[in-house]
Amino acid sequence: MKVTRCVILFLVLLQWYMAEVAKAEEIPVRVSGTYIIGSMMRGSLTDDWLGERPLMGGEMAVEFMPTGKWSCLQDWNNASAGVALDYINLSNDAGLGHAVAPYFFMKVPLVRTPHFVLGIRPGIGAGFVTKTYYNTVSPDESGVSGSIRYPYANGAIGSYTNAYFAEALYMEFPIRKGWSVYASYGWYHLSNGSIRQPNSGYNMFNGMLGVVCQPKEDKYTAPAPAVPRGLYSGKRWEVELSIGGGVRQAYFADKRYFGVGSVSLAAYWRAYSIFRLGGGVDVFYDGYYRSVCDEFAGTTTTAPVTYYEKTYLKESNIVNCWRVGVSVQPEFVIGNLSVGFHCGVYLYDNIKNLEPYADVASHKGQPLKRGIFYSYDIKEAGVKQDGWLYTRIMLKYRCTKHLLVQVGMKAHLTKVEFIDAGIGVAF
């Protein structure tokens, strides 16, 4: 708890410092304080009783208003950008502890009138928790620390450090000069991207209510909205080649890490200054599929492993580690940063004929024969098995005209498979 308090104090001082720097540089800022109340989505936890109590907490934020120099914000209907610090009591009485999450966000107005503002508020950052699977304690077994045999352990979080995603719809009601009432509601997510298991992650639906203050509002004049430029007047087409890598765990009782990676070749059409649409070919590598099911460990030199989700592999074959797909890649552009939400279909996926375990076992141990598209229980797809669909969230930053760095999170519906980071080249 002392560490958590130190982190909170450090981040509060950092936000205060950034606000002071902004004032010194004559960058207009807004400061807000909000109360958080929410709930945990069912299925996020090993046992639903863990999420019966409401989530409560608060947020402090420093918001930087658009100026003439920040043309990328003007392109987004004079959006603002800022940093926030969330504190959430994850129902500590039930053993889930607390979370502290510093993150970056944007506020993009969709409707703006003198007395009402409606918009979206996406954000991304880090989330630090005080309770993981390994130290969650059940009220029925107080004093018993979490372990592999512990039946009430928190199966959603396996690490203290996680990624934090915040996606909300917000409203503001100006009540007097420089002051507004603020309200929002949205989806918030905490997980480590399968780097350490168990990791189903927290999915939270949180509402916020608070106030926003803008010092010296009467001295700030919002720049005129940027004139829509229609089709991008510069390079309308670009081609990008990127490569990334990382690691992940498969099962919490198995401490081994498996290498993962991706290669992508895509072409993008810059439709507007804030949006580009792309399509390309993705190649994925997942070393997890090099290991065999424990029931067949005697037939291979690969060390036996007991998985939470059995993979029906009789031999260690690197062919099973590769997948190839095609994807549609819409991306939103903010200056040199782009945020992509990619959706693809596998053209080559040897694993689809070897999983899930139950289907193959009922097929007398013989590989199934599935086409590119096949039926599966979509309600269970994010938990028990893979399918022909994959999705990716991509963050890319253009360092130079041709060089970029990126971080990606690959998932299948609600199941995050891995996170990888790398570099790319734009032509």
N, C-alpha and C positions, 0 to 999 in steps of 0.2 A: 504493500500500500504506500510506503514511503516513496518508492520509485514512481508510482502513478502520480502522487502529489507533486513530485519534482517535475515530471513531464508536463503536467497541467500548468504549473507556475511558469516554466520555461516558455511554453507556447503562448500564454497570456502576455508575458513580457515581450515576446517576439511580435505579436500582433500590435501591441501598443507602440513598439519601436517602428514598425512599418507604417502605422498611422502617422506618427510624428514625422517620419521621413517624407511621407506624401504631403503633409502640410508645409514642410520646409521647401519642398520643390514646387509648391503651389498646385499640387494635383488634388482636385476635389475628391473628398471621401464621404462615405456614409457609414455609420456605425450602428449595429443592430444587436438586440438581445431578445431571444425567443425561448419559450417554454416548449418542451417536447413531450408528447404522449403518444404511445403507439401500441402495436401488438406484433407478436411473432407469428409468421405464417406457419400453419400446421404442416408437419412434414419436415420442418427444418431441424427438428430435434429428435433424439433417440426415443424419448418418451414425452408425450404431449403435456404431461403435468408440469414439465419444466417451463412451459410458456403460457401457463394459465394467467399469471399476473400481468398487468399492463407494464409496458416499458415507459420510463419517465426520465427526463433529463433536461438539458438546456444547450443553447448554442450562442456563441459570440461570433460576430463576423465584421470584417472591415471590407468595404466595397469601394472600388475605385471607379469613379464616374468617367465617361468618355470625354476626351478633349480632342482638339483638332489634330493632335499628333497621333492619336490612336485610331487610324483609319480602319483597321480591321474590326473594331467595335462599332464604328459607324455603319459598316456594311451589314451588321446584325441589328438594324433598327435602333441604333444608339444603345446597344447593350452595355452592361457593366460587368466587370470581373473583380473577383476578390478572393480572400482567404477566410476560412471559417474553422472554428474549433467546436466539435460536438462532444458532449458528455452524455452517456446513456447508462442508466441503471438497468441492466438486463435481467431484472428480477433477482436481485442478490439474495433475497430471503429463500428463493428456491434453489440457490446454489450456482447461478449463472454469472455472478459477479458484475463487473462494470466494464465499460468500453470508453476509450478516448480516441477521437478521430479528427486529426487536422487534415483539411482538404482544400483544393482549389475549386472555384465554381464560377459559372456565368449566369447572369439574369438577363434573359432575352424577352423583351416586351412583345406581346402579340396584339394587345389592345391597350391603348394609352389615352386617357381623358384627364381633365384637371382633377377629378375626384375619384378616379378608379384606374388601376393598372392590373392587367392579367397577362401572365407570361409563363415560361418554362425556366427551370433552374437545374441544369445538369451539373454534376460535380464528380471529382475523383481525387482520391488521396490514400492515406494509410489509416488503419484501425488497430489499436492496441487494446487487448483484453486482459483481464486479471484471472479469468478462469478458462481452462481448456479441458479437453477430455481427461487429462492426467491428474487434475486436482479439483474436479467437481465433486461435491459431497451431497449426498441425498439427505433430506431431512429425516428420513426413516433410519438412516445409518450414519448419524452424525459422528464425526471422529474417524470415519473410514475414508481413506484417501482413494481417489480414482485409480483403477488399474485395469488390466485386460479382462479380468474376471468380474469387474464391478458392473452390475446390471443397470444401474441408473446413471452411468456416466454420460456426460454431455458429448454425444457423438457428432456434433455439428462443427466443432472447432478443434483443430489439433495443434495450433501454434499461437503464440502470444502476439506475433506481428502478422497483419493481414492487409489485403487490399480493401478499400472502402469505396463503394459506388453510391451516389446519391442522385436520384432522378425525381423531381417534384414539379408540381404545378403550383404557382403562387399567385396571391392577390395582395395589392396594397391599396389602402384607403387614406389619402392625405387628409389630416384633420386640422392642421395649422401650419404656418410657415416653418419648414424644416423638420416637421414631425409627421410620421405616418403609422398607421396600424398595419401589421403584417400578418398574413396567414398563408399556410401552405400544407400540402398533403402529397405524399409520394412513397416510392419504393426505395429502400435502402438495403445494401447488401454488404456483408462481411465474409471474406474467405481468403484462403491462401493459394487458390488455384491448384490444389492437389500436390503442392510441394511437400507438405507433410500431412499424413493421414491421422485420424479420420477428418474429412473435410466436406461435409455436405453444405456447410456455411449457414449463416443467419440470413434469412429473408424477412425484413421488417417493413411494416406499413406504418409510417409515422406522420403525425400531424404537428404543426408548429403554430404558435400564436405569440406575437410579441410586438415590439415597437422599433421603428427605424428613425435615426436622427441624422440630419445632414447639417453640420456646422456651416454657418455663413452661406446658406442656400441662396440668399438674395444676391450674393456676389457671383453666383455661378449661372452661366447661360449655356444651356445644352446646344451643341452644334446642330446645324440643320441636318436632317436625315440625308444620308448619302443617296445620290440619284441612282436608281437601279440601272445597272450597266448591261442588262440582258446577257447576250452571249459574251463570254469572256473575250476581251479585245486582244489579249496576249496569245500565248500558246494554248490552242484549244485542245490539243492532243498531247499526251505524255505516255511514255512506257516506263515501267518500274520493274526492276529485278531486285529481290530482297532475300535475305537468308537470316535465320534465327535459330537459337538453341536454348536449352534449359534442362532441368531435371524434375522428376516427380517420384512420389511414392505410390505404391499400389494398395497396400494394406497396413494398418497401424501396427500390427504385430511383426511385420517384416520391415526392418530398418534399412533395407537396401534402397538405393536411389537408381532410377532408370533414366538414361539419356533420352531427350526428346528434341525435335527440331522441325523446321519447315523451310521450304523454298517456294517462292511465289513469283510468277511472271504475269503482269497485268497491264492493260492499256486503259487510260482514263480520259474521259471527255469532260473538259471544264465547262459546264453548262452556265454557271453563274459565279460571281465572285466568292460566294460562300458555299458552293456545292459543286462536286464533280461525281460523275458516274463511271464506274469501271467494271471490267470483267476480266477474268484470267484463269490460269491453271495453278493449282496448289499441290505441292508434294509434302507429305507429312511422314515423320519417322517417330516411332514410339517403341523404345527398347523394352517396355513391359511385356510385349508379345514375343520376346525371345525366350521367356521362361515357360515351363510346362506346368500342367496341373499336378498337384501332389500325388494323385492316384497313379500317375504314370512316371513318377520321378525315377524309378528304377531303370527306365529305358533310355536315359540320357545322362550326360555328364553334368548338365546344369543342376545346381544345388536345388533341392526341393523347397517349395514355398507353399504355405497354406494361405490362400487368398479369401478375402471376404466375398468377392464375386469370382467364382471359379472360371478360369479360361480353359476351354477344352482343347489343349494342345498336347500332342503325344511326343513331339520332338522339338528341339530348339532349332528354329529355322528363321534366318534373318528376313526371308521373303515376307513373313507374317508381320513384320514391323513397318512395312511401307503401305501408304495409301495415296491415291491420286484422285483429285476432284477438280471440278470447274465451279466457279462461284461468281455471283453478282456482287459488286463491291461499291455501294454508295458511301460517300465520305463527305463530311462537313468540314469546311476550311475556315480556320481562324488565324489569319496572318500566315506564319510559317508552320503552324500546327494543323494537322488534320485528324479527325476522329471518324473511324470507319466502322460500319456494321455490315459484315460480310455474311452471305448465306450461300452455301454450296451443296453439291451433290457428288457423291463418290462415283467415279468411273471404274476405279480399281480398288477393291477392298477384300482381300483374301479372308479376313477375319469374319466377315458376314456369314460365311458358310461353316464356320467353326464355333460360333456363339449364337444364342446363349447356351449355357451348359445343359439345361434341361431339355431344350429342343433337340440338341445333337444326341444326347443320351437316349431319347425316345426314338431316334432315327437309327438305332442299333450301332451307334458309334461312327457312322459314316458321315462325311461332310454333306451339308445341305447344298442345294443348287438354287441359289437366289439370283434374280436379275438385278438390274440397276435399281429398280423400285420394287419394294415388296411390303407386305402388310406386317405390322407389329403393333403391340399395345402401346399407343402413344402416351397413355397415362402413366405407364411404368417405364417409358423409354429413358427418362432422365435418371432412373435409379438402377434398373436391372440389366439393361442391354443397350447396345448401340443400334443405329439404323442407318439409312442411306443419306440422312441429312446431317450437315454440320454447320456451325455458326462460329464467327470470330468477331471479337471487338479489338480494333487496332488503333493505337496511338502512334502517329508518325510526326517527326519534327525535321524540317528541312534545314540542315546546317549550312549548306552552300547550294549553289544552283543545281548541282547534280548529286550531292551526298545527303543521305538522310539516316536517322536512327529511329528504331521502332520497338514497341512492346506490344505483344499480342496475347490474347486469351482465347483459346480454342475450347468450344463447348458443344455438347449435344443436348439441346433444350436446356433443362435446368442443371445438367451435369457438366461441371468444368473438367476437362480432360488434362490440360496443362497450360502453363504460361511460358512463353519464350521471348527472348530479346535478341536484337541483331541490328544489321545495317542494310542499306539498300542504295541502289544507283538509279537515278532518273535520267531518261534520255529525251 
